[in-house]
């Protein structure tokens, strides 16, 4: 056990000098490779005249982080540099004064005087002798203490330091014994990953059975297990953390005192409280039903999107829409991003990233995704390719028939839209100025022109203005004499469809007038 106490272990705590949380080292103990070096308390006293041992602190407060260690070492080196520099300056000053006095001193002919003069002229000898002299300049800068007071302070500090080392070692030994007692009760540090996999808190060993990790953890050193217990508080993968001589659940704060309680608690609290994105689905052939509200969908994409209604776990702060998972919310948040998003294939710039993605998919990648295998023609969409195969190549395509009417479609998406729009009468986009509602957002947008749209489309012939460009195009048929709508009864042609409808009512009235009175009575 003595060897374990001497070696420096990574400790999680608070730095005494900057109050930062993290990995710290003791200011009292030294590493095994630092036997000839002063500890950090001595360096702090020498640099700043701060005696840490004279402060009334707990044993666990004499800690220092790596950043403060670097700064303290820089200060220590700087002070040594200043001392050497001042000594060198003082020595050079004394040599200069000696050279000036040598010019005015008369040299006597004795051998002793000659030797003295030679010694004064030798810089190496002068520097050696000056280093032995008390540094007067440095003494003026340093704090002066009484020699008896210094000796008593050093003696008191050494005594306190010895006591601190003993108390630190005793405390570490007590903590290791506490860890041993927890291991005997079956409590050990471990991580819980996805799909209920368990990982050793010291090495990458994994297992789906907690018993395997329990037997494996005993192969590690007790000191490493003690350090792993300390890390359980800060890691998100640790669902339990060490609290005194027991574990505490981070979810419900319940105390875990033995291995049996730990396994039962994982099965009840941890597993039930784990955030899971798995959604229930009822999948049948040619039909997809919601298992909660029994609503039927024709494709899985629509059903998967519908599940956000029943599992509103994550709500968008911008628009209030709810989603079943964080991934769906992240995808939705991209629709709210506004800025300059340039296309990487052309020079166009879009204000939203979703518009850019739709542009890239339609303009630049449509030919790659929707190409005809027979004639290598690139088409804009899956629907356009299916229509091309049916009309140009007479290919028999699978059609999705509606169960409520005789309509059929070549894509499940079109069938789904037909059912929701025509049979379920789905109208989720409501007008805020009247009671009308629409199936698509674009239809609502076109409707809003009636309320607040300006007549910006003007005819350059008669200067009539319209709210919609489509209406202006229909108006231009009058000037172009484009009579495309022909009456099936009298073959009279009209430029607008509404005019043809009004004309057909004339034939209907004539038909009613020509009916025999007896037939009318029947």
N, C-alpha and C positions, 0 to 999 in steps of 0.2 A: 504493500500500500504506500510505502514511503516514496517509491519511485513514481508512482502515479501522482502523488501530491506535488512533486517537484516540477514535473513537466508542465509546460504552459498549454492550457486548453483554450480553445476559442470560447469566449464568454459573451453572452448577450446582456447588455446593461446600459447604463447612462454614463457618459463621459463627465468627469468632475470639472473639467475646464471649459467645455462648451455646451454641456447638457444635451448632447445629441444622443439619440437612441441608436443602438446597433452593436456591432462587434467591438469589444473593448479589451484592454489589457490591464493588468495590475500595475500600479505605480510603485509597488513595494517589491514584488518579486521580479527577478530577472530571468531571461531565457537561458537555456543551457549553453548557448554559444556566446553569451555576454557576461562571462564570469569576471573579466577584467574591466568591466565598464560600470560607471555609476548608474544607479537607478534613477527614475524620472523625478522622484522627490528631491534627490540631491541636486539634479540639474536645475530644477525649478527654484531651489533655494539659492543656488549660485548665480543664476541669471537675474532673478527678480526679488531676491531676499524674502521669498514667501515660504514659510515653514508649514507645510501641510500637516505634519504630525502634531503641531501645536493646536490645531483646530479640533473642535469637538465633533467629530464625524463618525459615522458607523463604518465598520470594516469594509462594507460593500461599496463605499463611496470613493475609495482611492482607486479610481479607474480612469483610463485615458484612451481616446480613440486614435486611429491611425493618422487622421489629419492633424490633430494636436501634437502627436509625436513628431511629425515632420516639421511643424512650426517651432516646436521646442528645440529640436536638433539644429535648426537654422539659427535660432537665437544663441544657442550654445557655441556654435562655430563662429558666429559673428563676434561674440564677446572675446573668444580666444584670439581672433584676428585683431581686434582692437588692442588687446594687451600686448601682443607682439609688435604691432605697429607703433604704439607709444614708447615701448622700450627701445625700438630701433631709432625713433626720432630723438629720444633723450641721449642715446649713445652718440649719435652723429653730432648733436649739439655740443656735447662735452669734448669731442674730438676737435671740433672747430675752434672752441675756446682755447684748447691746449695748443693748437697750431698758432693762434694769434699771440699767446703769451710767450711762445718759443722764440719769436722774432726779437723780442725786447730783452730777453734774459741772456745774460752773459754766461758763456760756457766756461767753467773752470777746467783746468788741465788735469784734474785727478781722474784716475781710472773709473772710480765709482760714479762720478758725475757724467762721464762719457757714456757709461752703460745705462745710466738713468735716462740721458737724452735719447739714446738709441731706442730704449724701450718706449719712450714717449712718441718717437717717430714711427714706430711699427704699428700700423692700424690693427693688425690681428691681435697683438698683445693688448692694445688699448681696449678693443671690443671685449676681450675675455675678462679684463679687469673690471670693465664697466658693468658687465652682466652680474658681477658679484655684489655690486653696490646696491643699496636699497633704492628702489625707483621712487624718487621724490614726487615726480609728476603724477605717476599712477596713484601714489598714496593720497594725493590731494583729491583725486577723483573718487576713490573708493571710500565706502563707509568704514569708519574706524571704530573698533570695539576694544574693550578692555580685555587683555589676555586671559584673565581669570574668568571673565564672563563668557568668552569664546569657548574655553575648555569646559565650563559647566554646561553650556548649551549643546556642545557636541556630545558630552556624556549623556545628557538627557535625551537627545535625539537618538543616539544609538540604543538607549534602553527602550524608548518607545518603538523604534524600528524593529527591535528584536521581539517585542510583545506583539506588534502587528503581524509579523511573520508567523509567529506561533498561533495567534488567533485565526489568521487566514488559513493556515494549514489545518487547524482543528475544524474550522467551519467547512472546508472542502471535504474533509474526511467524513463529517457528519452528513453532508449532502450525498456523498457516494453510498453511505450505508442506507440512507433513505431510499435511494434508487434501487439498491439491492432488495429492500423490503417490498417495494412495489413490484419488482420482477417476480418475487416469490408468490405474490397474490395474483399474478397473471396480467399485470398492467404494464404496457410497453408502448413506445412511440411508433406510430405507423401512419401511412397516408391512405386515403380512400379516393380512388380514381373513378373514371367512367365505367359503367357496367359492373359496378361493385367489385372492382379489382383492388387488391390490397398491396401496398408497396412498403418495403422496409424504409424507415426514416434515415438510415445511415448509408445504405448501398442500394443499387437499382433492382434488387431482388423483388420479383412480383409473384403473386399467386391469387387465385380466386377463393382460396380457403384461408381464413384468419388463423387457423391452427398451424398452418405451415409457416406463416410469418412469426408466430409466437415461438416455435421451436428454433427458427433460424436466428432470431434476435440474440439468443444466448451465445452465439458464436462471436459476437463483437465484444470489444473491451468495455468494461463498466464505465470508464471515463467517457467514451464516445456515446454511450447510451445516455449518460447524464447530460451531455451537451445537446443531444437530440431531443431530450425532454424539454429543454429550455426553448428550443426553436418551435415547439408546437403552438405557442401563443401567437406568433406572427404569421405562420403559413396558412393559406386558405385551404390547402389539401388536408390539413389536420383538422378533423371534426372534433377532436378532444384535446384538451391541454392540461398540463400538470398543475394541480392546485393542492399545495401542502403534500400529503402522502396519498393523494387520490387523483383521479382524472375527473374533469368537468366537461360536460357536453356544451359545445358552442351554440347549439340550436335552442335547447330548453334549459340550460344551466343546471341540469341534474348531476349529482355526484355519482361517480362510478367507483366502487370500492373493490371489486374483484372481477375475474375474467368472465364468470357466468353472467353477471349483470351487464358487462360490456357487450357480449354477444347478443343478449336479448335487446339491449338498447339500440344496437345497430339495426336489428330486424324491425323494430317498431318505430323509433323516432327518426333516425337518420335516413332510412330507406323511404319512409312515407313523406318526409320533408324534402327529399331531393327533388330538384327542379328537373322535370323530364319533359321533352318536347314530343314524345310519342302520342299520337292522336288515334282514337278508335275509328276504324273504318269497317263498313260492311260491303264487301265486294262480291257481286254476282255477275253472271254472264249477261252482257248487253244492258246492264242496269247497275247504277251506283246509288245507294240509299244512305242518307245520313242516319247513323244509329241513334241519334238523340231526338230529332224532330221528324224523322221518317220522310224527309223531303228527298225527291228523286232527282238525280243528275245524270246527264248523258256522257260526261267525260270526267276523268279524275281531277283535272285542273280546277274545274268549277267546284267540285266537292271539297277539294283541299282548301280553296279560298273561302268556301262557306264555313269551314270549321273555325274561322276567326270569330264568328258570331258567338259560338258556344264556349270558346276559350279566350276571352279578352285579357290575356296575361300581361301584355305590354302595350301601353297607350302612347300614341304620338302626342307630344306636347304642342305641336303646331295646329293640328286639325282635329284632334280627339279621336281618331280612328284607332281601333284596338286590334291586336294581332296575337296569334297563339305562341309565337317564339320571337326571340331577339333577332334572329336572322331575317325574319319577315319584316320586322320593324326597321332594321337597318336598310333593307331594300326599299322600303317605303320612304324613308327619310331622304333618299336621293332625289325624290320628286320635289322636295322643298328647296333644294340647293339652287341658288341663283348666282350667276356670274357669267364669265366668258369661257365657253368650252369649245375650242376649235376642233374641227374634224381633222383626223390625221391622214386622210386620203385626199382631201380637197381644201379649198380656202374658206369654206363656210364656217361661221361662228354662231353658236347657239347660246341662249341665255339659261338653258337648263340641260343637265347632263342626260336626262331621259330623252329629250328631243334629239340630242346628238346620237344616242344609241339607236333610236328609231330611224334616223337618217342613214346611219352606217349600215344598218340591217337591210334597209329598203334599197338604197342607191348603190352601195359598194359590195355588199355580200349576197344580195339576192340572186345574182347570176350563179354564184357558187352553190348556194343551198337549193335553188329551185331551177335546175336545168333539165330539159327534156333529154332522156337517154336515147331517143330515136333520131332526133335532128339537131341535137346540141344547141337548142335555142334557150337562152336565159330568160326566165320569167320572174315576175316581181313577188309572187307569193305561192304558197302551196295550193290555194284555190285556183289561181291562174294556171298552174301547171296541170291540175286535174281537168280543168275545163279545156285546156289545149289538147290533152290526150284524148278526150272524148270527142271533140269537134273535128280535129285535124286528122288524128290517127284512128278514129272510130274504135277506140279501145273501150271495152266494157269495164266500167268502174264499179266499185262497191258503193252502193247508195244506202244512206241511213234514212229509213222511213219513219215518219211520225206515226205514233200509235193513236193519235186523236183525229187525224185527218189523212188525206191521200197525198200530202206533200212528202217529198223526199229530197235529200241533199247529199252532196258528194263529200262533205266533211262533217264530223260530229259537232264542230263548233257552230256551224250554220244551223244545224238541227236544234242545238241547245238554245240558240238565240231565237229561233222560230217558236219553240215551245214557251219560252219565258215571255216573249213579246205578244204572241197571238193567243195562246191558250191560258197561260197563267196571268195575263194582263199585268205584267210587271212594269211599274212606272216609278222608278226610284229617284228620278230627277224632276223635282217639282219647281214650278214657277213661283217666285216670291211676290208677284204682283197680280196674279190671278189664280184660279183653281186648277189650271191645266197641269198635267204631269206627262213626262216623256220617258221612253225606254233608254235612250242614249243621251249623253251629255251634249253631243253635237246638235241633236234635235232641239234640246232646250236652248242652246246658243242661237240657233236660227229663229226660234220663237221669240226670244228676247228682243229681237230687232223691231218687233211690232210695238214694244213698249217704249223703248228709248233709242231706237236706231235712227240715224240721220239719213236723209235722201242724198247720198253721196254719188250715186250712179246716174249720170245725166245723158240723155240722148243727144247726140251732136247734130241731129236733123231738126227735131221739133222742140228740143230743150226740156222735155219732160224728164223728171227725176224720179228715181226709185230707191228703195232701201236695200234691195238685193240686186246683185249682178245677174242672177238667174232671171229675175223679172225683166231686167233691161234686155237680156238676150231674147226673151219671148216677145217683147215689144218690137224689137228690130225686125221681126218677121213681117210686120205690117208694111214697113218701108221697102223690104226686099220682096214683097209679094210672095212670101213662102207659105203657101197654103198646103200644109202637110196633113191636115186632119180632114178626112173625106167622110161624108155621110154614107152609111151603107144602104140607105133607102133610096135617096134621090141623087147620089153621087156629087152632091154639092161640096165644095172644099172650103176650109176655113184656116185662118192663120193661128188660132188659139184653140186649145182643147176645151176650155170653158164655153167658148162660143158654140162649139159643136154640141156640147151637152144641152145648151139652151135650145138649139135647133131640133134635137131629137125629141124634145118634149112636144113640139108642134106635131110631129108624126104620131105620137102617142095619143094626143087629143083627137086627131082626125080618125084614128083607129077606133077610139071609143064612140065617136059620133056615128060611125058607119055600122056599128053592131046592131043587129035586128032587135026590135023592142021585145019580142017574145023570148029571145035569148037572154036579154037583160033581166026579164021576169024570172026565168029559170035560175 
